[in-house]
Structure formats: C-alpha cells, structure tokens
Amino acid sequence: MPEMMPYVWLGVVLLALVTEAATAGLVSIWFIPGALVALALSLFEISVIWQACAFVVLSLVALIFGRRFIHPRGKIEKTNTDALIGQTAVITEPVCNVEGRGAAKVDGKIWSARTETEGDTLEVGEQVEIVDIRGVRLICRKKS
C-alpha cells in the first residue's frame, strides 16, 4: 500500500481541481495544499499515518485561514440597490402611500416609490432622499 500513496494523493489533487473547476464557489481548493504535502511525504516514504495527518491539518489550516483572506469578515459589499440608499431621486409620479402609487427616477431608472411617513405625499419634480429599499420600492423623504 505505501507504494500506491503517491498516486492516491495525486488523485486527491486532481479530484479537488476538477471539483473546483465544476463549481462556482471555493469548495475543494482547500484540500490541495494538504494533498500536495502528503504527496511529497509519500515520495520520501514517510509513514501513511503522517501523510494523512499532514493532509488533514494543512487542509483545515487552508480552510480556516484561506477563507479569511478571500472573504474578510466585517467588510460588507453593497449591492447595486444598497448603493442607492442616501442618494437623491426625482419624483416622476405623485407619491401617496394611502393610494399605493408613486414613482421616482434615480440613476436613469424609474422605481416605484413610497414615503417614509404614512401621511406624507410627494409631488412631481421634488427631489427626495432614498432612506430604504423594500422589495422593489424606494422609501423616500423630502430633502431638507
């Protein structure tokens, strides 16, 4: 069995590469460093137990620390719609929450719009601040 281990570890590397190529996210790339070190150990005829330990430890280290560099915590990327919050929009159709109507234009696109406060209304041409997005509606308030 020890003479077959280089082929086993090479198979693990190739399987991880194929799996990674077939998926959209980083799924199996974390096993490659561990498998490469285990492959090197097998070429020096180190015990299979040590090869397996090196594979497991290095794969876990790669998984834990690698993801931190790729997906840092605390850094939240805004989506296209999140980036609209705080921007100025222009009312293109009178906004009335009670009647459930209204539209605003921002960045060249027309959105359904509602006011932040239930009783408020907004008239065509008014400039408003976008304070939230709920579904496909901009939640707006008059600019002060």
Number of C-alpha atoms within 10 A of each C-alpha: 6 13 10 9 19 20 13 17 24 17 14 18 21 14 16 19 16 13 15 16 14 10 10 8 9 13 15 18 21 21 23 22 17 26 27 19 17 27 26 16 20 23 13 10 14 14 12 15 9 13 21 19 13 20 22 16 13 21 20 15 16 18 17 12 11 15 14 11 9 9 10 10 9 6 7 8 8 9 8 8 11 11 10 19 16 13 13 20 28 19 24 20 19 17 23 19 17 11 7 10 13 23 22 30 19 15 10 8 8 16 17 19 29 29 23 17 11 10 9 14 17 25 15 14 14 15 20 21 19 24 16 19 16 9 7 10 16 28 20 27 21 16 11 6
